[in-house]
Amino acid sequence: MEYISTASMNDNAFIDFFEGKVRQTIDEFRLIDKKQKIIVAASGGKDSTVLLHIMKKFGYNVEALTVNAHIGCYSDKSLENLKKFCSKERIVLHEVSLKNEFGNSLCSIMSILENKNIKKTSCSICGTLRRYLLNKHGRRLNADVILTGHNLDDEANGVLVSLFSGNLNHAARVGPLVSTNGFISKAKPLYFCFEDEVERYSKVRNFDVHYGWCPCSVKGARRFYAELEISDSKRFNIVENMLKNIPKLKSYFRADSIALCSVCSEPSSNSVCQTCSLLSQMQDSEIKEEKESATCRT
């Protein structure tokens, strides 16, 4: 894969180029095939909506799975947009809810932890719970692979977060396709697509989606790195160089052994998975669900 600027392309040329890049990524890294049952982790945002559209256009057996975090009208509008899109594209949509699964919205969970003086960012909590539910319900739906809408900017930012936090073990697990024993494989067909390219594709296709940050992401580390002034070519080089070094990192960092969580029986590298550990920290809280809107507003 090589860096090519799309700034001078007209819309038709850009659409062809963008879709060709996605197809090349799928083929080069053998991400998916048409015999598999494919679940797209969908949010109603531009990335997952673009991904759903292209996978459907390419003829893959694809369904959507969304996790409702109940972040006020932000989640309500995103879910409404996603339902309309899936209905129009004739894509089966499965919805799971943080409230139904864990008894609280994301905002309530944040309030509970803050009252207990447990310092975690909303992005960290949301990511932990979403990954847990995607794997759990992806397995229930007999998914062979879960696709996520991570784009090149996301991956470059993730690499920077891993490097500056000293978490090279995590950096060894990035890439267009991630397979870990016990977990459903995850693939990223938009891996080499820039954020602004995904946004342009979405706007040219007139998708009704939310553009911008989640209202709960204000303090997230990834948002900080995303807002650094780094050119597209530099972000591309960050991802390309990391891909070249993943084999070395994997040989240095031994893969975690996977067992089953002693609480929920979901796969985990520890005796208690991150989600159950998080939930145990929330026990005995008297925070009421109706207070959620005071924490996360849109």
SVG drawing of the C-alpha trace seen along z (x, -y; Angstrom):
<svg xmlns="http://www.w3.org/2000/svg" viewBox="-36 -21 48 42">
<polyline fill="none" stroke="black" stroke-width="0.4" points="0.0,0.0 1.3,-3.5 0.3,-7.0 -1.8,-8.8 -3.4,-12.1 -7.1,-12.3 -7.4,-16.1 -7.4,-16.8 -9.8,-13.9 -13.3,-14.6 -16.1,-12.8 -16.5,-10.0 -12.7,-9.3 -12.5,-9.5 -15.4,-7.0 -13.6,-4.5 -10.3,-5.0 -11.7,-4.7 -13.6,-1.5 -10.6,-0.1 -8.4,-0.8 -10.8,1.0 -11.0,4.0 -7.2,4.1 -6.9,4.1 -9.4,7.0 -7.5,9.0 -4.0,8.2 -4.5,9.1 -7.1,11.8 -9.5,10.2 -12.8,11.9 -14.4,14.1 -18.0,14.4 -18.5,17.8 -18.2,16.2 -20.9,14.7 -19.8,11.1 -20.9,8.8 -20.1,5.1 -19.8,3.2 -22.1,0.3 -22.6,-3.0 -24.5,-5.1 -21.4,-7.2 -19.7,-7.8 -17.0,-5.1 -19.3,-2.1 -22.0,-3.4 -19.5,-3.7 -18.1,-0.2 -21.6,1.4 -22.4,-0.2 -19.3,1.0 -19.5,4.5 -23.0,4.8 -22.0,3.3 -19.2,5.9 -21.7,8.7 -20.6,10.0 -23.0,11.7 -23.1,8.9 -25.2,8.0 -24.9,5.0 -24.5,5.2 -24.8,2.0 -24.2,1.3 -26.5,-1.4 -24.6,-3.3 -27.6,-5.6 -25.6,-8.9 -28.7,-11.1 -29.9,-12.4 -26.5,-11.6 -27.2,-7.9 -30.9,-8.3 -30.1,-10.1 -27.3,-7.8 -29.5,-4.7 -32.3,-6.3 -29.9,-7.0 -28.6,-3.5 -32.0,-1.9 -33.0,-4.0 -29.8,-3.1 -30.0,0.6 -33.7,0.7 -32.8,-1.1 -29.9,1.2 -31.8,4.3 -29.2,5.1 -30.2,7.0 -29.5,4.9 -29.0,6.4 -29.1,4.0 -27.7,4.6 -27.9,2.2 -25.6,1.3 -28.7,0.7 -30.1,4.2 -26.7,5.9 -25.3,4.0 -28.2,2.1 -26.7,-1.3 -25.9,-3.7 -22.4,-4.8 -23.0,-8.1 -24.4,-6.5 -21.4,-4.1 -19.1,-7.2 -21.0,-8.9 -20.7,-5.8 -17.0,-5.4 -16.4,-9.1 -18.3,-9.0 -16.0,-6.1 -13.0,-8.1 -12.1,-5.6 -10.4,-7.5 -11.2,-6.0 -12.0,-7.8 -15.3,-7.3 -13.5,-6.1 -11.7,-3.4 -14.9,-2.2 -17.0,-2.3 -14.3,-0.5 -14.0,2.3 -17.8,2.8 -18.3,2.6 -15.6,5.1 -17.0,7.5 -20.6,7.2 -19.4,7.4 -17.6,10.7 -20.4,12.1 -23.2,11.3 -21.1,11.9 -20.6,15.5 -24.3,15.7 -25.0,14.7 -22.5,17.2 -20.2,14.6 -17.0,15.7 -15.5,12.3 -16.4,8.8 -15.6,5.8 -14.8,2.4 -14.7,-1.0 -11.3,-1.9 -9.5,-4.1 -5.9,-5.0 -6.1,-8.0 -7.5,-5.8 -4.7,-3.3 -2.0,-6.0 -3.4,-7.5 -3.6,-4.1 0.1,-3.5 1.0,-6.8 -1.0,-6.1 0.7,-2.7 4.2,-4.1 3.8,-7.2 2.2,-5.1 4.9,-2.5 2.4,0.3 4.3,1.9 2.6,5.2 -0.7,3.6 1.1,2.2 2.0,5.7 -1.7,6.6 -2.6,3.9 -3.1,4.5 -5.8,5.0 -6.7,8.4 -6.4,9.4 -7.0,13.0 -6.8,14.2 -7.8,17.6 -11.2,17.5 -12.2,14.3 -13.9,13.7 -11.4,12.4 -11.6,8.6 -10.9,7.0 -10.5,3.4 -11.2,3.0 -10.8,-0.8 -7.3,-0.4 -5.6,-2.5 -8.4,-5.0 -7.8,-8.4 -10.4,-10.1 -11.1,-12.9 -11.5,-10.3 -14.1,-8.4 -16.0,-11.6 -15.8,-12.7 -17.2,-9.3 -20.0,-9.5 -20.9,-13.1 -20.8,-12.2 -23.1,-9.3 -25.4,-11.6 -25.4,-9.3 -27.4,-10.7 -24.8,-10.3 -23.2,-12.2 -20.0,-14.0 -17.8,-14.9 -16.7,-13.5 -18.8,-11.6 -19.8,-14.1 -18.2,-11.8 -14.7,-11.8 -13.5,-15.2 -10.8,-13.8 -9.9,-10.8 -6.2,-10.3 -7.0,-9.2 -8.8,-12.5 -5.7,-14.4 -3.5,-12.5 -6.1,-12.8 -6.0,-16.6 -2.2,-16.8 -1.2,-18.5 0.3,-15.5 0.0,-15.3 -1.7,-12.5 1.6,-11.3 3.2,-11.2 0.2,-9.2 0.5,-6.8 4.2,-6.3 3.4,-5.7 1.0,-2.9 3.2,-1.4 6.3,-1.3 4.3,0.3 3.0,3.0 6.6,3.8 7.6,4.1 4.7,6.1 6.4,9.5 9.4,8.3 7.1,7.1 5.2,10.4 8.4,12.4 9.4,10.3 6.0,10.2 4.6,13.6 0.9,13.8 -1.4,13.9 -2.9,17.3 -6.6,17.2 -8.9,18.9 -12.5,18.2 -13.5,15.5 -14.4,17.1 -17.4,14.7 -19.1,14.6 -17.3,17.4 -16.3,15.1 -12.8,15.5 -10.2,13.5 -6.4,13.3 -7.0,12.9 -9.0,14.9 -11.6,12.1 -12.2,10.3 -11.9,6.5 -15.7,6.1 -16.5,8.1 -13.6,6.3 -15.2,3.0 -18.7,4.1 -17.4,5.3 -16.0,1.8 -19.5,0.4 -21.2,2.6 -23.2,1.1 -23.7,-2.1 -26.8,-4.2 -26.5,-6.3 -29.8,-6.4 -30.1,-5.9 -32.1,-9.1 -29.0,-11.1 -27.3,-10.1 -28.2,-13.2 -26.3,-15.4 -23.0,-13.7 -23.2,-13.3 -25.0,-15.9 -25.2,-16.5"/>
</svg>
